[in-house]
Amino acid sequence: MGFVARVVAIALGVGLWAGCVSVDYVGKSYPPTSSVDLYMSAADVKRPYEVIGDARAQVEALPFSSPAEQLQTRLVQEAQSRGANGVILGSLSSRQVSSTSTTTGQATSKKKGDKKNTQYTDVTTTNVEEMTELHGTLIRYTDP
């Protein structure tokens, strides 16, 4: 496989891996809507509405990536499927979900006369996994 083909294959693999956004939803559901308005705060909503639920979109954070747009798109899709007319965007945050450490070592023994001298060397590697989350409040307009 040529260099360019390998780079394209790696980029596609990372793109697919990075695309695994999950959504947790708590609330009411209505027939799906075709469009959803986005708001930065409740004060921005100029129509009467009711809160129908709360959603949290999350994705594993990749180094040097910016998943905010991906999370926002997924929240809008969830809102449409739940019958919401709008989403009031909440906080965008990252949290550590797991950490693993691996230690490898080696012992070296040397015998000098009647005495045995043992030296130990080790290396510890730590990997941290983070999730990036975007919260949203789903609303449904109450005016006709």
C-alpha positions in Angstrom: 0.0 0.0 0.0 1.4 3.4 -1.0 2.1 6.2 1.4 -0.8 8.4 0.3 -3.2 5.4 0.5 -2.0 4.7 4.1 -2.5 8.3 5.1 -6.1 8.3 3.6 -6.9 5.0 5.4 -5.7 6.3 8.7 -7.6 9.6 8.3 -10.8 7.7 7.5 -10.3 5.4 10.4 -9.8 8.3 12.8 -12.8 10.1 11.3 -15.0 7.1 11.8 -13.7 6.5 15.4 -14.2 10.2 16.3 -17.7 10.1 15.0 -19.2 8.0 17.8 -21.3 10.5 19.6 -23.8 9.1 22.1 -26.8 11.0 23.5 -28.5 10.5 26.9 -32.1 11.9 27.1 -34.5 12.3 29.9 -38.0 13.7 29.2 -41.1 13.6 27.1 -41.3 12.7 23.4 -43.6 14.0 20.7 -43.9 13.3 16.9 -40.6 14.3 15.2 -40.1 17.9 14.0 -38.3 18.9 10.8 -36.4 21.9 12.1 -35.0 23.0 15.5 -34.0 26.5 16.6 -30.8 26.9 18.6 -30.5 29.3 21.6 -27.6 30.2 23.7 -29.7 31.0 26.8 -33.4 30.8 27.9 -33.5 34.7 27.7 -33.0 34.4 23.9 -36.3 32.4 23.4 -38.9 35.0 22.5 -41.9 32.6 22.2 -43.8 30.9 25.0 -42.5 27.3 25.5 -42.4 24.3 27.8 -39.3 22.3 28.7 -39.8 18.8 27.4 -36.4 17.3 28.4 -32.7 17.4 29.0 -30.1 15.9 26.7 -26.4 15.3 27.0 -24.3 14.5 23.9 -20.8 13.0 24.5 -17.9 11.8 22.5 -14.4 10.5 23.4 -12.0 13.5 23.2 -9.2 12.9 20.7 -6.0 14.9 21.1 -6.0 18.1 19.1 -9.7 17.7 18.0 -12.6 20.0 18.4 -15.8 18.0 18.7 -18.2 20.9 19.6 -19.8 21.2 16.2 -20.3 17.4 16.0 -21.9 17.4 19.5 -24.2 20.3 18.6 -25.3 18.6 15.4 -26.1 15.4 17.3 -28.1 17.3 19.9 -30.2 18.9 17.1 -30.9 15.5 15.6 -32.0 14.2 19.0 -34.2 17.2 19.5 -35.9 16.6 16.1 -36.5 13.0 16.9 -38.0 13.9 20.3 -40.4 16.5 18.7 -38.7 19.6 20.1 -38.9 23.0 18.4 -35.7 24.3 20.0 -32.6 23.5 22.1 -31.2 25.9 24.7 -27.5 25.0 24.6 -25.8 24.4 27.9 -22.2 23.9 29.0 -19.5 22.3 26.9 -17.2 20.4 29.2 -14.6 17.6 29.3 -14.2 15.1 32.0 -11.7 12.2 32.7 -13.5 8.9 32.4 -10.6 6.5 32.9 -6.9 6.3 33.5 -4.6 3.2 33.0 -1.0 2.8 34.0 1.4 0.2 32.8 4.7 -0.5 34.5 7.4 -2.6 32.9 10.7 -3.4 34.6 13.8 -5.4 34.4 16.1 -6.8 37.1 19.8 -7.1 36.4 21.9 -9.3 38.7 25.7 -9.2 39.0 27.8 -11.5 41.1 31.0 -10.1 42.6 32.8 -12.6 44.7 30.4 -14.1 47.3 28.0 -11.1 46.9 25.1 -10.8 44.5 24.1 -7.2 43.5 20.6 -6.8 41.9 19.5 -3.6 40.2 15.9 -2.8 39.2 14.8 -0.4 36.4 11.2 0.3 35.5 9.1 2.6 33.2 5.5 3.6 33.9 3.2 4.8 31.1 -0.1 6.4 31.9 -3.0 6.8 29.4 -6.0 9.1 30.2 -9.3 9.0 28.4 -11.5 12.0 28.4 -15.1 12.6 27.2 -16.3 15.9 25.9 -20.0 16.7 26.6 -22.5 19.2 25.5 -25.7 19.7 27.5 -29.0 21.0 26.0 -32.5 21.7 27.2 -35.2 20.6 24.7 -38.2 22.9 24.4 -41.5 22.9 22.6 -43.3 26.0 21.7 -46.8 26.4 23.3 -48.2 29.1 21.0 -49.8 28.1 17.7 
